[in-house]
Amino acid sequence: MASIQQTPQGPVLVLKESALQQKGRDAQKNNIMAAKLVADLVRTSLGPRGLDKMLVDSIGDVTITNDGATILKEIDVQHPAAKMMVEISKTIDNEVGDGTTSSVVFAGALLEKAEELLAKDVHSSVIIEGYQAAQDKVMELLSQISKKIEPTDEESLLKIATTSMQSKLISEDSSVLSKLVVDAVLRVAEKKGDRYVVDLDNIKVEKKAGSSIQATELVKGIVLDKEVVHSGMPTKIEKAKIALLNAALEVEKTEMSAEIRITDPTQMQMFLEEENRMLKSMVDKLQRVGVNVLICQKGIDDIAQHYLAKYGILSVRRVKESDMTKLAKATGARIVTNLDDLFEKDLGSANLVEERKIEEDRWVFVEECKNPKAVTLLLRGGSQRVVDEVERSVHDALMVVKDVMENPSIVAGGGAPETFAATRLRNWAKSLEGREQLAVEKFADSLEAIPLTLSENAGMDPIDTLTNLRSKQLKGEKWTGVDVMKAKVGNMKSSEIIEPLAVKNQIVSAATEAACMILRIDDVIAVAKSAGPPGGEAGGMGGMPGMGGMGGMGGMPGMGGMGDMGMDM
């Protein structure tokens, strides 16, 4: 509908006829409803007993997963408020890797509770202030109950990786995979001062359907999904001297167009022999330096392949730049861009370079490096769907182990820290004055959505579980949470269910920010343009916090908002 304002001079048309506008309480209700629907979508996939979703895209590709970030990424969300919920899960996935489902469920609960307060005429800005104060308090409470650990404490790291994988499709194989994950992270971790830094780019993850998940292995080096370029080359070299070349073993063609006139067949022969000689001299250079394995980022000429095979140099071509970087870290070689610059000191070493058959493909394994700063996880599984889910689960596990190494503080899992924070938050709320107190109490109720959902998904009675959990937490048993696998309330420490503090903090802050942002919106303006983004996207723009007054340019109440916007710029 067009926004029309009556003035003494006549009607003033502000928005075009095709524009859609939602104002005030309606806009808020609509946005909250959309965000709650997204939360409901992933709610059933939370925890070890959470169920999986089958996602089918437009071309019929199937994804089976219970990873919140993957579910929300695959479904094409149109509503602008719902898109904000998707953004939370993306952020958490990138920052800490785990807790994507928890954050969306928590944000949905915050909005649901806010809706109850809005119905009682509590202003949204009061709710926002209460939520932000509660967020700061929860962060403080979580740091109080967190436990410091040694960053290289392998036992604790194994428990964290296993907890992360318990909620996935591959929970049966979590003990095998968590060992490999922890081993991989410890190998690439670097100590800087008192802290450890982990760059997960140094862990290459390769996947191949076939065999079982149990066959997944950690290669102390790099696996290349390429085969040896020439059948006459050796397929296995021990005590390898590896050259990494970022240049083509080919005779370079001239930049400008040139014409070569040949009047005699012997001249043609000389021309070909010269090309042959140039390629041979390149290979001779490699052989003189002592190279027996060549990994090339560019192409290798057929004639050069012949000479390389003759000298028994195992060669691989067209290797990705990222793999070259990892190889340099793993083998200690220097990537050379010009053959003339190659010397013996630039070569890397590995005890074994071998071409192996993996299902129907042939891959080259560069392994048993002395002190590899880059390693490969070769993931296996019965089918492509399973391998894809293994990859997602391993990504989450790698991230949480990295989080703990960089910030070595842990808390209990199973909804224990959330229940602890909720019980303490209610007591703290009583010290606050005004309506803010109500918002903090609702924040405490929302925190309990996590243990509540865990118990629901485990087939437990949610009310009994929550009351039992509250009573034990009030007695000071701060490690008590929902042990989903045993379907009872128990001590998380003895059940070895632990999570990084960094993940919990990120869940609380991201969900609170998203909920507050949605609560701030009181006006959604969707402008349909003939050529440009679809109306849904424009609606998202219209709903941004400061733009609420746009509809009121002709003297409507929101006009002040626009002035503010101008001032801030």
Protein Blocks (a to p, Z undefined) as FASTA:
>chain_A
ZZddddfkbpcdfbdfklccdehjllmmmmmmmmmmmmmmmmmmgcjkbccdddddfkop
acddfbfklmmmmpccfblklmmmmmmmmmmmmmnopaklmmmmmmmmmmmmmmmmmmno
pafklmmmmmmmmmmmmmmmmmmmpccddfklmklmmmmmmmmmmmpmklmmmmmmmmmm
mmmmmmmpccehjbccddfklpccdddeedjfklpccdebdddfbdcfbfkbcfbdehia
cddddbdcdddddfbdcddddfbfklmmmmmmmmmmmmmmmmmmmmmnopabdcdfbdcd
fklmmmmmmnopacdehiafklmmmmmmmnopacdfbfklpcfklpccdfbdcdddehjb
ccdddehifbdcbdcdddddfblklmmmmmmmmmmmmmmmmmmmmmccdddeehlmmmmm
mmmmmmmmmmpgcjklmmmmmmmmmmmmmmmmmmmmnopafklmmmmmmmmmmnopakbc
cdfknopacdfklnopacdfklmmmmmmmmmmmmmmmmmpcbdcddddfbdcdfklmmmm
mmpmklmmmmmmnopaklmmmmmmmmmZZ
